[in-house]
Amino acid sequence: MNKLLLTSLLLSFFLSFSQVPQLTENTEISIITIGPGSLLNDSFGHNGFRVKNEYLDVVYDYGRYPFNDPDFYINFAKGKLKYLMGAANTRDVVGLYKQQNRTIKEQGLNLNQDQKEALLSYLSNNYKPENRPYLYDFFYDNCATKMRDVSETVLNGDIEYKTPKVYKEETFRDLIQNNLYWNSWGSFGIDIALGSVIDKVASPREYMFLPENIFQFFEEASFKSSNKQVVKESRILYAQNGDFEKDSFFTSPIFILSILSLFILFVTYKDNKNAKRSKWLDTVLFTITGAIGLLLVLLWFATDHSATAYNYNLLWACPISLIALFQVSKNTPKRWFISYLKFLVIMLCLMTLHWFIGVQVYAYGLIPLLIALAVRYVYLIRFFGSKDSKKQS
């Protein structure tokens, strides 16, 4: 609670910071890179510009949440969320992230006075209240890409990036999951909510949506006009002490879903043994999978989130299941319902094929549930099929 309180107080202070940079001969400008934290929204790190001279020591960044906006949550859901450019005293920034045990690295930029003046002028203008908001995009316009884009704008594109050794061909999903523990609810939720569009290989430039990759690419960058290095020196202001604790395995997605899946299989086994059907279980399954499917459809078609398009999790979470609920409670459902069950089995097979050929990568925690759903659907097909056979005989 003390940590949350301190964070809230510091963030409130950050938002109200209004110091204007002044250029002097001793002005130094650097890029600050903050390492990942323990919370999901801190898992990918952070970046900012540090401006330091005898009058001030400030970090400007592009990662502020406009919580005071009355439409904040609505815009977040629609994918139209505007973030804010902000500023804070470097001492407070370093203190905050030290308390959160997050690595802090600094890269001093090799700029002349004219370049420093241009960057300071840009930051000052951007810090005006009317210029602070920008339309946030997790992959293409965030706190990290702003370091690249602002630098390129101010320096008139006079930056040449060399592909660092850390680069290898990975998809956007790989790059995200590299920063998450695979068996966490954050990782699981991302793999459910984000579609196949993030399963394409990211180009070297697209790599720079992650703060650590900004650090790596700027380390190797040089000026086209002079061939001098963009970064004159790098240093670590604070190094993370130890690893962050992982959540208990017994609360993890794969454990919870395995238990639920075993329960589904057990009920199905008992139903098969007693030649009956547990309607309540089918009602719960169709309600949950249908509701998830409806949410995924809305994320795909009703929002501006670019990463939620073409989400083939709809192959197991089909919104039509909500309509099929009207048949689930009946002792003898209509024939189309049995055809729909066969359709669901085919969709699960198609999903498996998608996974193998790389159309989309799915959450590993889903595997037990998918097996249980397939077994349940096959049992229902056989159950209703046997009832039809008895009727005809």
C-alpha positions in Angstrom: 0.0 0.0 0.0 2.9 2.4 0.8 4.4 1.7 -2.6 1.2 2.4 -4.4 0.6 5.6 -2.4 4.1 6.8 -3.1 3.7 6.0 -6.8 0.4 7.9 -6.9 1.9 11.0 -5.2 4.9 11.0 -7.6 2.7 10.6 -10.6 0.5 13.5 -9.5 3.6 15.6 -9.1 4.9 14.6 -12.5 1.7 15.7 -14.2 1.9 19.1 -12.6 5.6 19.7 -13.4 6.0 22.7 -15.6 9.7 23.7 -15.8 10.9 25.1 -19.2 14.4 24.0 -20.4 17.1 26.6 -20.8 20.0 26.0 -23.2 23.5 26.6 -21.8 26.9 25.5 -22.8 26.8 22.8 -20.2 23.5 21.3 -21.3 23.6 17.6 -21.8 20.8 15.6 -23.4 20.5 11.8 -23.0 18.0 9.0 -23.5 16.9 7.2 -20.3 15.8 3.6 -20.5 13.9 2.0 -17.7 13.9 -1.7 -17.4 10.8 -3.9 -16.9 8.9 -3.9 -13.6 6.8 -6.4 -11.7 3.4 -5.3 -12.9 1.9 -6.1 -16.3 1.8 -2.5 -17.4 5.5 -2.1 -16.4 6.6 -5.3 -18.1 8.0 -3.6 -21.3 10.0 -0.8 -19.7 10.0 2.9 -20.4 12.0 5.7 -22.1 12.5 9.4 -21.8 14.8 12.3 -22.7 16.9 13.7 -19.9 17.9 17.4 -20.1 20.6 18.5 -17.6 22.5 21.7 -17.0 23.2 24.0 -14.1 19.6 25.2 -13.9 17.6 22.0 -14.2 17.7 18.2 -14.4 14.5 17.0 -16.1 13.2 13.9 -17.8 10.6 14.3 -20.6 8.7 11.3 -21.6 5.6 10.2 -23.6 4.0 7.7 -21.3 1.4 9.5 -19.1 -2.1 8.2 -18.6 -4.7 11.0 -18.7 -6.8 9.6 -15.8 -8.5 12.9 -15.4 -10.1 12.6 -18.8 -13.8 11.6 -18.2 -13.8 9.5 -21.3 -10.5 7.7 -20.4 -11.9 4.2 -20.0 -14.3 4.5 -23.0 -11.5 5.7 -25.2 -9.2 2.9 -23.9 -11.9 0.3 -24.9 -12.3 1.9 -28.3 -8.6 2.0 -29.0 -8.6 5.8 -29.2 -6.6 6.4 -26.1 -4.5 9.6 -26.0 -1.4 9.5 -23.9 0.4 12.7 -22.7 3.9 14.0 -22.9 5.1 14.9 -19.4 8.1 16.0 -17.4 9.6 15.4 -14.0 12.7 16.0 -11.9 15.3 13.3 -12.7 15.9 12.8 -9.0 12.3 11.9 -8.5 12.2 9.7 -11.6 15.3 7.8 -10.5 14.0 7.5 -6.9 10.7 6.0 -8.1 12.2 3.4 -10.3 14.9 2.5 -7.8 12.1 1.8 -5.3 10.4 -0.4 -7.9 13.8 -2.2 -8.4 13.9 -1.4 -12.1 17.2 -1.0 -14.0 17.9 2.6 -15.2 20.3 3.2 -18.1 21.4 6.4 -19.7 22.9 7.2 -23.1 24.4 10.6 -23.5 23.7 12.0 -27.0 26.6 13.3 -29.1 24.9 16.6 -30.1 26.3 20.0 -31.0 24.7 23.2 -29.6 22.5 23.7 -32.6 21.1 20.2 -32.3 20.6 20.6 -28.6 18.8 23.8 -29.2 16.5 22.2 -31.8 15.7 19.3 -29.5 15.0 21.6 -26.5 12.8 23.8 -28.7 10.9 20.7 -29.8 10.4 19.4 -26.3 9.4 22.8 -25.0 6.8 23.2 -27.7 5.6 19.6 -27.2 5.2 20.3 -23.5 2.6 23.0 -24.1 -0.8 21.8 -22.7 -2.4 21.8 -26.2 0.5 19.7 -27.7 1.0 17.1 -25.0 -1.7 14.6 -26.0 -1.0 12.1 -28.8 -2.9 9.1 -30.1 -1.2 6.1 -28.5 -0.5 2.9 -30.4 1.3 0.1 -28.5 3.4 -0.9 -31.6 3.8 2.2 -33.6 3.5 5.3 -31.4 4.5 4.9 -27.8 7.0 6.1 -25.3 9.8 4.2 -27.0 9.1 5.0 -30.7 8.8 8.7 -29.6 12.5 8.6 -28.8 13.3 7.5 -32.3 10.7 9.7 -34.1 11.5 12.9 -32.2 15.2 12.4 -32.7 14.8 11.9 -36.4 12.5 14.9 -36.7 14.8 17.2 -34.9 18.0 15.9 -36.7 16.3 16.0 -40.1 16.7 12.2 -40.5 20.4 12.4 -40.0 20.5 9.1 -38.1 21.6 5.8 -39.5 20.8 2.6 -37.5 23.0 -0.4 -37.7 21.2 -3.6 -36.8 22.5 -4.6 -33.3 23.6 -8.1 -32.5 20.5 -8.7 -30.3 18.3 -8.5 -33.4 16.9 -11.7 -34.8 13.8 -12.4 -36.9 10.9 -12.5 -34.4 7.3 -11.7 -34.6 5.6 -8.9 -32.6 4.1 -11.6 -30.4 7.5 -13.1 -29.7 8.8 -9.7 -28.8 6.0 -9.1 -26.4 6.2 -12.5 -24.8 9.9 -12.2 -24.3 9.1 -9.7 -21.6 6.5 -11.8 -19.9 6.4 -15.1 -18.1 4.6 -17.5 -20.4 2.5 -19.0 -17.6 1.1 -15.7 -16.3 -2.3 -14.3 -16.7 -0.9 -11.2 -18.5 0.7 -13.5 -21.1 -2.4 -15.5 -21.4 -4.7 -12.5 -21.8 -2.5 -11.0 -24.5 -2.5 -14.2 -26.5 -6.3 -14.3 -26.2 -7.0 -10.7 -27.1 -4.5 -10.0 -29.8 -4.9 -11.4 -33.3 -2.8 -12.9 -36.0 -1.7 -9.5 -37.2 1.0 -9.6 -34.5 2.3 -12.9 -35.7 4.2 -11.3 -38.6 8.0 -10.8 -38.3 8.9 -7.4 -37.1 11.4 -5.4 -39.2 14.5 -4.0 -37.5 12.8 -0.5 -37.4 9.6 -2.0 -35.9 11.7 -3.6 -33.2 12.0 -0.2 -31.7 8.5 -0.2 -30.2 10.2 -1.7 -27.0 12.3 0.6 -24.8 15.2 -1.9 -24.4 15.5 -2.1 -28.2 15.7 1.7 -28.4 18.7 1.4 -26.1 20.2 -1.3 -28.3 19.6 0.5 -31.7 20.9 3.9 -30.4 24.0 2.2 -29.1 24.9 1.3 -32.7 23.5 4.4 -34.4 25.6 7.0 -36.2 25.1 10.4 -37.9 24.9 10.1 -41.7 26.6 13.4 -42.2 29.6 12.9 -40.0 29.6 9.1 -39.4 30.1 9.9 -35.6 28.3 7.8 -33.1 24.9 9.2 -31.9 25.7 8.0 -28.3 28.9 9.3 -26.8 28.7 7.4 -23.6 26.4 4.9 -21.8 26.1 4.2 -18.1 23.9 2.4 -15.7 22.3 4.6 -13.0 20.8 1.7 -11.2 20.9 -2.1 -11.7 18.0 -4.3 -10.8 18.7 -6.3 -7.6 17.5 -9.9 -8.1 14.6 -11.2 -10.1 10.9 -10.3 -9.6 8.8 -13.0 -7.9 6.6 -15.0 -10.2 3.0 -15.8 -9.1 2.3 -19.2 -7.6 2.0 -22.1 -10.1 -1.3 -22.9 -8.3 -2.9 -19.7 -9.5 -1.4 -19.8 -13.0 -3.5 -20.2 -16.2 -2.3 -23.7 -17.1 -3.0 -25.0 -13.6 -6.4 -23.4 -13.2 -7.5 -24.4 -16.7 -6.1 -27.9 -16.3 -8.2 -28.4 -13.2 -11.3 -27.0 -14.9 -10.6 -29.2 -18.0 -10.2 -32.3 -15.8 -13.5 -31.5 -14.2 -15.2 -31.2 -17.7 -13.7 -34.5 -18.7 -14.8 -36.1 -15.4 -18.4 -34.9 -15.8 -18.3 -36.1 -19.5 -17.1 -39.5 -18.4 -19.9 -39.8 -15.8 -22.5 -38.7 -18.3 -21.2 -41.3 -20.8 -21.3 -44.0 -18.1 -24.8 -43.1 -17.1 -26.1 -42.4 -20.6 -27.2 -38.8 -19.7 -26.2 -35.2 -20.2 -25.4 -32.5 -17.7 -27.2 -29.6 -19.2 -25.8 -27.1 -16.6 -22.2 -27.9 -17.8 -23.1 -27.3 -21.5 -24.9 -24.1 -20.5 -21.8 -22.8 -18.7 -19.5 -23.8 -21.5 -21.6 -22.2 -24.3 -22.1 -19.1 -22.2 -18.4 -18.5 -21.4 -17.1 -19.4 -24.9 -19.8 -17.4 -26.6 -19.2 -14.3 -24.4 -15.5 -14.5 -25.0 -16.1 -14.8 -28.7 -18.5 -11.8 -28.7 -15.8 -9.7 -26.9 -13.2 -10.8 -29.5 -15.5 -9.8 -32.3 -16.1 -6.4 -30.7 -12.3 -5.9 -30.3 -11.8 -6.8 -33.9 -14.6 -4.8 -35.6 -15.9 -2.2 -33.1 -12.6 -0.7 -32.0 -9.5 1.0 -33.5 -7.1 -1.4 -31.8 -4.9 -2.5 -34.7 -3.5 -5.5 -32.9 -6.9 -7.2 -32.2 -7.8 -7.8 -35.9 -7.9 -11.3 -37.5 -8.1 -13.0 -34.1 -8.6 -16.7 -34.8 -9.3 -17.5 -31.1 -12.8 -17.2 -32.5 -12.3 -20.7 -33.7 -12.8 -22.0 -30.2 -14.6 -19.0 -28.7 -17.5 -18.7 -31.2 -20.1 -16.0 -30.4 -22.8 -18.1 -32.2 -22.7 -20.3 -29.0 -24.7 -17.6 -27.3 -27.5 -18.2 -29.9 -27.1 -21.9 -29.5 -27.8 -21.6 -25.8 -31.5 -21.7 -26.6 -31.0 -25.3 -27.7 -28.6 -26.4 -25.0 -31.4 -26.7 -22.3 -33.7 -28.8 -24.5 -33.8 -32.5 -24.2 -34.1 -32.8 -27.9 -32.5 -29.8 -29.7 -33.1 -29.0 -33.3 -31.0 -30.7 -35.9 -29.0 -27.5 -36.7 -27.6 -27.6 -33.2 -26.0 -31.0 -33.8 -24.6 -29.6 -37.0 -23.3 -26.7 -35.0 -21.5 -29.1 -32.6 -19.8 -30.7 -35.6 -18.9 -27.3 -36.9 -17.2 -26.5 -33.5 -15.1 -29.7 -33.7 -14.0 -28.8 -37.2 -13.1 -25.3 -36.0 -10.9 -26.8 -33.2 -9.1 -28.9 -35.8 -8.6 -25.8 -38.0 -7.3 -23.9 -35.0 -4.7 -26.7 -34.4 -3.7 -26.5 -38.1 -3.4 -22.7 -37.8 -1.1 -23.2 -34.8 1.1 -25.7 -36.5 1.6 -23.7 -39.8 2.1 -20.4 -38.0 -1.0 -18.5 -39.0 -1.5 -17.5 -35.3 0.2 -18.5 -32.0 -2.2 -19.3 -29.2 -1.9 -19.3 -25.4 -0.3 -22.6 -24.2 -2.7 -22.5 -21.2 -5.5 -23.1 -23.6 -4.4 -26.6 -24.5 -6.1 -28.5 -21.6 -9.3 -26.5 -22.2 -9.3 -27.2 -26.0 -8.9 -30.9 -25.4 -11.8 -30.9 -22.9 -14.0 -28.9 -25.3 -13.3 -31.3 -28.1 -14.1 -34.3 -26.0 -17.3 -32.7 -24.7 -18.5 -31.7 -28.2 -17.8 -35.2 -29.6 -19.7 -36.7 -26.7 -22.7 -34.4 -27.3 -22.7 -35.4 -31.0 -22.7 -39.1 -30.1 -25.3 -38.5 -27.4 -27.8 -36.8 -29.6 -27.0 -39.1 -32.5 -27.9 -42.2 -30.4 -31.2 -40.5 -29.4 -32.0 -40.0 -33.1 -31.2 -43.6 -33.8 -33.6 -44.8 -31.1 -36.3 -42.5 -32.4 -36.0 -43.9 -35.9 -36.0 -47.5 -34.7 
